[in-house]
Every structure is written in C-alpha cells, then in structure tokens.
C-alpha cells in the first residue's frame, strides 16, 4: 500500500469542494484509491509520500485537443474557423507524414502535458496512421492516459491533407489492429467533422463503432459559417447533430467539442443521449466563434467537460483552461444582466477535472476503487499574502497562478510519473 500525505482538495460534485487540512490518501498495491482520510493514521504498513503543506488535488483531464496543431500554438488568431483551417491547420498537419518530425513534436507535447498536470486526454491526431501510433507511444512513455483518434477526412481538406474513402477505411483498420499493444491509451473513432467526411465514410464509421464498441469524438456547432455549410451538405437534417445521429455516431459517451451555438433542441439531444460537451472557451474566443452557454447546459442536464483545443486555444495548461472558462462565463453573465450566473472556481475546476475523469469511469474527485490521478501543488512560491489563507483560498490561488514550477509531483493511473 501507499500513503500520500498533504492538504487534500477535490471536487466530488459540481459546486462542491472538499478540503482536508493535513489529510491523506491511502492507495492499494495497484495504486487505486482505497480511502480518503481526514488525518493520516498514527501507524500504517504503507510506503509513505509526505508532501507536507502542499495541496494534493485530482489532476486535469483535457477532453479536446489536436496533437498535430501543437507546433502552431499562437498562430492565426485573427482568422475565423474555416479560414484558419485552410491557411494554417491543414499545412501544419500535413507535416506529420514525416514520422521523425512526429516523434520530435509528440515527445515534447507528451512531456508538456504530464508536467503541467494533465494525466487524461481525449485527443485528435492527424489522418496519418504511423504518426498516430507514435503519438500513442509517446503519451504512454510520459504517463499520459486516455484516448487518441486517427482523424478521418475524405473531402474538403485542402490540397495537402487528403485521403480517399478507401484509404481512410483501410488505414483506420490498420491503426486499430496496432492499438492492441497499448495499455493506457485507447483508440477513439474521430471523423474530423461532418464537412470533412463523405456520407459513405460516416456510415462506415458508425457501423464500425457499433461492431467494436468504440467511442466517438468530433465537433459540433462551433461557428455560424460551419453550421450553414453542414446544412448545405445535409439538407435532410434539421440540425447539425442529426448528421451524426443518422450514421450511428451520436450515442452515449460521444464527445462533441464546442457546441457554442447549440440551441434548446440540440442541447436536449445532448442530454438525452448522454453526449458529452468538451467546452473550449479559449479557442471559441480566439477564433471569434462565440461563448458557449455552459450554465444553461448544466441546468439542462448536459454533461460538460473542458478542453484546451490547441491550437485554436493558445493555452495547453489546463489550469489556464479552467480560468478561461470562468472568464468566458463572466462575459455571458454581464451580457445577460446576471441571468446566467458565472462559473465559480470550484465549478470550473470540477469541469476540468472530475467531469472529465468521470468519462473514464472515475467519478467523485478522488474516486475510491480507481487508480489515482493527482497533482501535488506547492503554492509556497506565490507572493506572500497579507494574512494566513484558508485552504479554500490557497486552492483558488493555485488554480489561477500555478505553472509547472509549482507542480511538485504528478500521479497517473496509480503511478508517480513526475517528482
């Protein structure tokens, strides 16, 4: 067994924060959480990890990001979505046909994720099978767990990034066969979005998802121009979400990024089918898509998580994604005269941690019986406050101020992988 000592902080439910000053986590031999203790036992036959006055918190889960866009962080922020894709994104992703380049980029990305406290991801790769496998290898090497998808796109992808329908099918099957060797990173089917996939490919992916029991991730209602384009391509569908439903891709645990312009009917379909929203506040503002009505979604029972959405989002660190979601919600609060209350720090942290971990089966913050995913934050380097702070106040400051230098240790899947 292992005993982790420190100030325990976690968000078991939306709007609830538990703080245990000088508490402890007891892990079993496999690294799963056995108990959450208000105080360490006086004696215990366990390997002890004493983090003193540091904060021990659940790690972050990034539920939407584009790995091959990592080299273009901070580029093209003055363009709307479709122009941004055609000007920057497709050219950048095409570089990942070069496996040596993919190895260099993905090794650095994986290291940046884990040292920044992100231990679980749902991630888009490019359409390149070999580069996708390299990405999965580098994530496992670093200690990042979760799901990665080889992107499918057989139309509307520019001149440099394209695959035929048959190539997309064949390479997807080759990729899935190779995925059997990974322990902590699993495949997820990834039609980029409706405009980039023919009807034949969408139908094939839906059948494959049902046959193999695979989850699905894609994009939904991010941008007004995108929504109009989808309507032109699928005039038989009243709304964007129905283009996924008719091919069997709209189902329990499907992840849809953005949902900025999802109206009441689309939100009802999200809640009814247990489709998960990956809210990407930084990206939605950068590309001028808008601000998703997260408070409304939560009131209506929609499962909301957070994503960095690099490189539309310019911040990979998930604590910054959390604070970006707070600021975006404050914009809506101001615009609606308070009718849509803004997200509190406790709520936004829940969305960036527990809500994402729940997708992987680990609900309640530090989920008993599940492998530990945690970060240890040393806030001692922050500016000295004018008075002694409560643990709740120290948590809030850590969410806003932490960077890699403040993260003393990272635990992923029950293993200490940093520190």
N, C-alpha and C positions, 0 to 999 in steps of 0.2 A: 504494500500500500504506500501511498504518498500523502503527505500532509502539507498543504500550502497555507502559509500564514500571511496575513496582511489586512488591510481595510477592504472588506468585501462590499462591492456595489454592483447591483444588477437590476434590470427592469423586467419583472416577470410578466407584466401586462401593460397595455397602453395606458400611460398616465400614472403608473405606479413605479416608484423607485425604492428599493430596499437597500439600506446602508447598515452594515455591521462593523462597528469600530473594533479593530483588532480581533477580527473573526478568523475563520479558517475554512478551507475546503478539504474534505477527505476523499481521496481517489482510491479506487480498487487497483488491483495489479495490472489491469488492462488500460488504466488511465481514465476510466469512466467516473463521473461524479457519484460518490456514494452518499455523502451527506454535506450539508451546509451548516456550519457551526457558529453560534454567536461568540464563542470563545474557544481557543484551542484546548484540547484535553491536557491535563497535567502530565499524563504519560500515555504514550501511544506507540505501538510497534509499527512505525511507518517511517519512510525516508522523509525528512523534513526539508521544506524550502521556505525559509523565513524571509519575507520581504519587508519586514519592519513596518514603517509608517506609510509605505506605498499603497496605491489603490490597485486592487485586483478586480478586474471587470471582464465581462464577456467581450470577446474580440468582435471585429466588424465582419459583416457579410456584404459583399459588393455584388448585387444581383443583376447588374447590366454594365458591361464594358466591352470594348473592341480591342483585343490584344494587338492586331497589326496597325492600329492607329496610334500606338504609344509613341512612335518617333515623331508624330506631327502634333504633339501637345502644344497648345498655344498658337496654332496656325489657322488662318481663315476665319477668325472670329467675327469678321464683318460681313459674312455671307449667310443668306438663308439656306435651309437644309439642302435642297436639290442642287443648287449651285455649289455649295460646299462639297458635296459628294463628288460632283463632276470635276471640280477644279483641283481638289486636294486628295480626297479619300481614295478614289479608285487607283490613282497613280501610286500612292503610298502602299496600298495593299498588294498591288501587283509585284512589288519588290520581293514578296515572300515566296515567290517561286525559287528564289535563291536560298537554299537550306542553310548555308553558312551564315548568311545575314540573319535568317530567322533565329538561329541558335544564339547569336550575339544579343539580339534585341530581347528575345524571350527570357534569357537568363537574367538580364538586368531587370526586366519587368517583374519576374517572379520574386527577385530579391527585394525590390521596392515594395511590393505588396506585403510580403511577410514581415519585413522590418517596420512597416507602417501600421501593423496590427490587423491586417485583413487576412483572415485564415480560410474563409469560404468565398467562392465566386461562382457566378453563372456568366460565362464569357463567350463572346463570339471570336472565332479565329477568322482566317480568310477562307477562300474556296480551295486552298492548296492542302491536299491530304498530308503530305510529308511534313510541311510546316506545322500543321495542326498537331501531329503526333509529337513533334519537337516541343511545342508549347506544353503539351500534357506532361512530357518528361521533365521539363524544367520546373513546372509547378510542383510536381511530386518531389523533385530533388530539394526544393526550397522549403517544403512543408505546407504549401497551399493546397487545400482540398476543394472539391466541388464538381462543377460540370463545365465542359467545353464543347462547343459545336463547330464542326466544319460547316462553313456557310454554303448554302445552296443558292445559286443565282444563274439562271439560264436565259435572261433577257435584261435589257435596259441597264447595262453595267459598263457602258463606255467601250472604248476600243482596246484597252489594255488589260481588262479584267473580265474574262468571259469563259464560260464552259457550255458545251452543248447539253441538251437534256440527257442524252445517254451517258455522257461523261459524268454529269452530276450524279446520276444514279449509281454508275459503276464505282466511282470514287467514294461515294458515301458508304457503300457496302464494304469496300476495301478498308476504309477507315474504321468502321465498326468492328470488323474482324480483328484489326490490330489493337483495338481498345481493350481487349480482354486481358492484356498484360498489366494494366494499371490497377492499383489498389485503392487509391484515394481520390482519383479524378475520373469521373464518369462521362460518357457521351450524352449529348442532348441534341435533338434534331433542330436545325437552325435555318429555315427559309428566311432570307435576309429581311424582306418584307414583300407584301403582295406584288408591287410593281416589278420586282426583280425575278419573279418565278412564274413560269407558264402554268396554265391550268393542269397540264399533264404532270408536271413536276410536283405541284401542290397535292394533287390526288395521290400520287405515288408516295409522297412523304407521309400523308395521313394514313395510308394503308400500312406503311412500314411502322409508324408509331404504334398502331393498334397491334400489329403482329408481334412486335418485340417488346411492347410495354415501355416505350421510351417517352420521356417528357419532351416538350417543345418550347422554344423561345423565339420571339420575333418582335416586331414593332407595331404600334397601333396609335393612330390619331395624334401624331406628333405635331403636324404642321397643316395649315389650311390647304396649301397647294398640293401636298401629298394626298390629302383626303379627296380632293377633286379629281386627282389623277386616278386613284383607286376606283372612284365612281365611273370614270370613263372606261376603265378596263373591265369592270364588273357591273354593268347597268342592271343586272338582275338582282343585285344586292342593295337593300335599302341603306345599309350602314357598313362601314369598314369591317367591323368584327365578323360579319356574316361571310366575308370572303375566306376566313379561316374556318368557320363553322362548317361550311358546305363541303370541305375536304377532310373533316375529321381532326383538325388541328386545334380546335377550340374546346378544351376539356380541362378536367381537374388538374391543377398544378402547372398548366401552361403559363409561361411568363410573358407578359406583354409590356414592353418598355414604353414609357412616356404617358400616353392616354391624356394628353394636355386638353384635347378638345372632345373628350368623351362626354356625351350628353346623358340625360337621365336614363334613356333606354339602353344605351351602351353600358352604362355603369350597372344597371340592373342585370344585364347579361354577364358582366364580370363577376358580380356577387353570386348569381345563381349557379354558375358553372365552376366556381372556385378558381377562376383565373386570376393570377397574381399580377399586380401592377408593380413595375420597377420605376419608381419616381426618380427623375434625373433633373433636379432643379437647376444645377449649374449649367448643364447643356441647354436646357429649354430657354434660359435667359440668353446665353451666349449666341445661340442661333436664332434668337428672336421668335421662337415658336409660341411662347406664352408661359403661363403659370398654371400648373395642374391644380384642380380644386381638391386638394388632399383631404381637408377637413370634411368636405361633403362626402367624399368616397368613404372615409372612415365611419361617418354617421350612417351610411347606407350599407355597411357591412362588407365593403370591398377590402380584400387583403392587400395592403400596401407595404412595399419594401423600398429600399433605396439603392440607387446605382450611380456610380461615378460617370458612366457613359463617356469615358475617354475615347476619342479626343474632342467630341463635341463639348464635353465637360473638360475643363482645364485643370482639375484637381484630382489626383489619384488617391490622396489620403482621405480615408472615409470619415474621419472626424470633421474635415472640412466640408465633405458632402453633407454631413448631418447639419452643420451650421448654415450651409447654403439653403437647405430645405426650410430651416427656420426663417431665414430672411425672405425667401420667396413667399412663405405663408403670411408673413407680416405685410407684404405688398398687397395680397388679397384682402387681408384684414382692413387695411387702410382704405382700399378701393370700395369695400362693401360697408364701410362705416361700422365695422365690428360685427357684422352678421356672420362672417366666417372667422372665428377666433384663430389666432395664430398658433402654431405648434410650440409647445414648451420644450425646453431642453430634454426633459425626461421622456416626452413623447417622441421627439425626433431621434433620440438615442435608441429607443425601443425599435423604431422603424429600421435603423441602421444596424441593429444587432439582432435582438430576439426575433423580430418578424422575419428576417432572412434565415436565421438558424432554424426557425420553425419549418421552413420549406424542406430542410434536410432531416426533419423528424425530431429536432431538439427544441422543444417549446419551454417557455418559462424562465428564460435567462440562463442560469446555471442549471441545465436540465439533468435531474437525477437519472442515473442509469445510462447516460450518453457520454461519449468521450469529451473531455474538457476542451473547450475553445476559449482562451482567455488572454488578456494582456495585463501586464503589470506596469502601472504608470507612476513614475516618480515626479511629483509636482514640486519638489524642493528647489528646482532651478528657476521657477517662475518668480516674478517680482515679489518681494516680501510684502504681505498685506498689512494694513494698519491695525488689524486685530486678529485674534485667533479665528479661523474659519471652521464652520461645521463641515462634516464630511460631505454633505449635500453641496455646499458651496465649493468645496475642493473639486468635486466631480464636475460641476458646471465649468469651472475654470479650465479643467483638464480637457474637456470637450472642445473648448474654444482655442486653447493655447498649445496643446501637445503637438510635438513633432517627433521624429524618430529618436532624437536625443533623450526624450522623456520616457520612451518605452524601454523599460528595463529588461523585460522578458516577454516572450510570446509562447503560448501553448496551443498546439493544434492537434486535433484528434488524439488527445491524451498524452501527447509528447511535447517536451520542451524543445522548441526548434530555434529559439533566439534567446540569448542571455546565458 
